[in-house]
Amino acid sequence: MKTILKFLVASAIAAAALPAAAALNVFACEPEWGALAQELGGDKVSVFNATTSLQDPHRIEARPSLIARIRSADLVICSGSELEIGWLPLLLTQSGNPKIQPGEIGNLEASQFVVRLEIPKVIDRALGDIHPSGNPHIHLDPRNIAKVGEVVSERLARLDPANAGVYQARATSFQQRWQAAMQRWEQEASRLKGMPIVVYHKDMSYFINWAAMREAGSLEPKPGLQPTPVHLAELVEHMKRDPAKAVVYSSYNSPGAAEFLSQRANIPAVQLPFTVGGTDKAKDLFGLFDDTIARLLTVAK
Amino acid sequence: MVSVNVTALAVAAALGIPQAAHAATEDDLKELREQVRQLKEVYEQRIGSLEKRLQQTEQSAGKAEAAASKAETTANQAAVQASSRPTSESAFNPGVSVIMNGIYANLSQDPAKFRINGFVPTLDEVAPPVRGLSLGESELALASNIDHNFRGTLIASISPDNSSIDIEEGYIQTLSLPSGFTIKAGRFFSGIGYLNQVHAHAWDFADAPLANKVFLGNQLNEDGVQFKWVAPTQLYFDLGLEAGRGRKFPGGPDGGRNKNGFGSGNLFAHLGGDLGASIAWQTGLSYLSTSPQDRTFADLDSTGTSVTNSITGKSRLWALDGVLKWAPNQNSTYTNFKLQGEYFRRREDGVLTYDTMAQSFGTQVGGYASAQSGWYLQGVYQFAPTWRVGLRYDRLNSGTTSNALVNSGALTAADFPILAGYDPHRSTAMIDWSASEFSRLRLQFARDYSQPGATDNQIFLQYIMSLGAHGAHKF
């Protein structure tokens, strides 16, 4: 027993004595926030993305590798609004890291800083996997990226005051480039106005709202439930009365259901990047919006 | 415009006509006409400007309306967001969830006579559920951050038949210790092995592996303190130390000894990480040391009398566990596979007291030692989004047991039939369906060779449902 205690203490001292890392460790729950932190922190941050574009952020296992990473994080950036409820709370309680607990500067819930859509009036599990705080997939409205970017810049500066000037300069540069890009996107997306699309999951709502498009249905019968044959048949019928221009899906969705609807309703199925890394062109946040708009424009008539 | 002019004329006429009645001369008349004309002009001008202002007002009103409706939308959104944040005291209510489960059991052997031969049993706690339909234990869980330093979790299990409420887990844990340290205090599932820390409703089979039954009495929850440290490395590594009361098997007596200090100690370490993009793994080694005192068990001696025996001494249990989870690109939505296994090895030594109640040959005491082991291996495959199938194989090795009362000839092996050497084993298959994360229906078949010559064919049909707060499950 004594030797074990000695070992524990010795390990703790060894851990504390490790040289302080040069960069701030940022743990991003989703790749879009990782990309944003990278834009705003540059070489002053070391970013770890907990998930990839091939994973459904609702369904992640609290894997040992994630606990190991969040253990040393200085800043955790997540969408929030219960998106990560199945795994993030466990990572936080298992981390032994006081800096990133809820309420600390090191814990940033992006959706708290934007106007959320689809806040349910009725909260009942019979309605599927709904989020009481509203739709958590806030990142596909470019205005939200700008807003969350401001908060990230501010947090970086507070966590690493020595480099506050660098974060300030990067923030100014990013926001300028982002505003310019937004003007371009608004112009391009004007051709998408009113265009009806069928979504897979309700993860496109913020984009649809920004581009003033229209959601004509979703492949999931209820949020979070996999498409069923009965629901798809209903959707095919619905398309006869209210035809959509396209059915869209993300890289983490199986394309099967989208292709089924595409064939039966004779509308194109379009894979969208959904997040950074979702397609080859969506290499960063700019590419994410460029490619999303470009792919939708190919089916807009 | 036309109607306005007509109105203007009418007004002018109304004003002019009474005066015209008094007019006598042509001059007067002319003057009057001139006055009327002027009046008409003035009124037309005034009315024109009024009209212009009206139009302007109308336009700005339209604008205001648009602005108002915009403001209303924003206000609505703000209001909805505000309303989504409860403002009363209940806003701080902890997350509450309830697990409900029920089971239909079809057993070829009487569960009341269930024994795992070769092992000091813990009897009814490890037996299969009663035959036919029965309600399983309901679980009520409350969890919340207490303040910035502590988090509290209380999980009570309500058993349906004797209406007792047990605290399955009730612990506080620290949130603000630096450098990867966490301290837990209260009652919690001991960090021995892998499955022991997982709540029964999250198990992949309806019952515990035989090894967990004989070495941990199904599941060991200890009253104590746990210190855990997570290393600052990219490869996951943790070390833990638990000191407890020893309130349950393999400690004992039930409720723990009447003494100061600790009745049990547990050390554990885990290593874990990812292998490529699709595999995650974790392995653990743990060592549980307890000092059972008068830990009783029932047996039928050679006269066929049911006697109570007890063991006092030391019990040391090693557990080696491993879990490997595969999901294409870690996207477990469609297909995934989980391989899990544990190996236990236990050494016990001390004294065995035969017939503590002096119901048969009278109370006798002799030395006792045993070295026993057991393991299980299971695989669960999700082949479609809501469907999983699983296979499990259990095996125990009763190893060597030295009983001084038998060796000295004071009693015979027939007086301790439950301690007779035997290697119990069991094969299990299951299929389950989960329409959502909150519901699960399971069908399970098992062939259980826990007792020689009494193969138990078991069929379980089970539901496990959770309502309330969204639980998060450990890896």
Interface residues (C-beta under 8 A of the other chain):
Chain A: M1 I4 L5 F7 L8 S11 A12 A15 A16 L18 T51 T52 L54 Q55 D56 R59 I60 E61 A62 R63 P64 S65 I67 A68 R69 R71 S72 E82 I85 G86 W87 L88 P89 L90 T93 Q94 S95 G96 N97 P98 Q101 P102 G103 V115 R116 I119 K121 R125 G128 D129 P132 S133 G134 G224 L225 Q226 Y252 S254
Chain B: T74 Q77 A78 V80 Q81 S84 N145 H148 R151 Q173 L175 S176 L177 P178 S179 G180 F181 T182 F227 K228 W229 V230 A231 P232 T233 Q234 L235 Y236 F237 L239 L241 G265 L267 H270 L271 G272 G273 D274 A277 A280 W281 Q282 K325 A327 N329 Q330 N331 S332 T333 Y334 P385 T386 A435 S436 E437 F438 L467 H470 A472 H473 K474 F475
